[in-house]
Amino acid sequence: MRLVSALLLRAALAVGFLTLQIVVPTWLLFGARPARFGWQMFAAHTRAPAYVVERADGSRTLVDVDDYFAFRRGDLDPAVFDRLPAHLCALEPSVVTVYEQRVPQGAIEAHACR
Amino acid sequence: MSLTHADVVTQRAESSARAAVARLLRGGVDARPLAVLRIVIGATAFVRALVAYGILERLSRPTTIRLPYVPWLPQLGPAGIPWLVALWAGAALLFTCGCWTRTAGVVLAAAMSYVLLLDEQTYSNHLYLLVLVVLLLVLANAGGALGVDARRGRVRPHAEAYAVWLLRTQVSATYAFAALAKLNPVYLSGATLAGYMSADLLVALPEAMRLPFVLACSWGTIALELGLAVALWSARWRRVAVAAGVALHVGMVALLPPAARMQLAIFAVEMVTLYVVFFVPLPSRAGADVE
């Protein structure tokens, strides 16, 4: 009886691991790249937008995006950068506008600080 | 009701498959290769704790944006970071030494899982792999040799065959899904890998060579990863696969930017060390090794 219980426990653990190893990554293959927990290493690359902050006195400074990340992974979800303008506004009260250019030569978006 | 030839063949195959699964679930294997794997993975986890300290310290700065991966997970304050890293590093050392191996392994996996889920910036695939491998080594009884537990006779002297088989499937799954995820138009165009590659390296190449080089690396990586996922299971191709795998990981460390090199080196050590599980004979019907 004890042997059967041990075998059942091992079988359950094996099924659990196989789910993590195969079922989850297979499911994630049908979603957007890159997905976490899907072994999608280097399958996508996210380019960080360019940011310029404008202060109340009219001065402007180019932002080094890496100063605001603990570790900027190359495959960060692009949606992460939607939060950066608000973060820059909150950090420095003198900032009145954050300008954002998603791609080089692309349109420049102005985010007014509230 | 009479059985057709196909029915008999199917029944035999099912019976044979059930027997193979039962052998894997019951069987034991030599614990020494698993112990070597435990030592390398434990040491790698220790080094990764030091890398994590740097990332967590930067994450705690007020200027750093927070990107919680699991909203309900309690966030760690700056004062808690050294304690978490100390717990992680201590558990990694005990795991490496094979001292209270199971407990140390579970604590180590828990500490790494917390960091994995803490923030988008603390997630990494090689850390996720470390968590799974440590847990599988706990299940495999990797403390059964070459450690304090084994010397004191606190553990059984053999390793569990089913966990060794799961470590094999982990290696194959990692390579196979890494390759399948790259089968998209952007990656196949070379743009994705060019974005990751060290800029100095590409500039050093003649302009006419850059695109062919990036395309060869992109397509070659997919072919190698798919090949490794399969070839490591074959006794005939295993040694070639090991050489190809080492070349793949060394190439990744050399070609990709210096900022990612430490993490890529950790991933390389994890994967290459895991190849040892393909050389561990699993129990077979006749008592001989399964190949």
Interface residues (C-beta under 8 A of the other chain):
Chain A: L7 R10 A11 L13 A14 F17 L18 L20 Q21 I22 P25 T26 L29 R33 P34 R36 F37 G38 W39 Q40 M41 F42 A43 A44 H45 R47 D67 Y68 F69 A70 F71 R72 R73 G74 L76 D77 V80 R83 L84 H87 L91
Chain B: V21 A22 L25 R26 I55 L56 R58 L59 R61 P62 T63 T64 I65 L67 Y69 D119 E120 Q121 T122 Y123 S124 N125 Y128 L132 L136 L139 E160 Y162 L166 T169 Q170 A173 T174 F177 A178 L180 A181 K182 N184 V186 Y187 A191 T192 L193 G195 Y196 T221 A260 F267
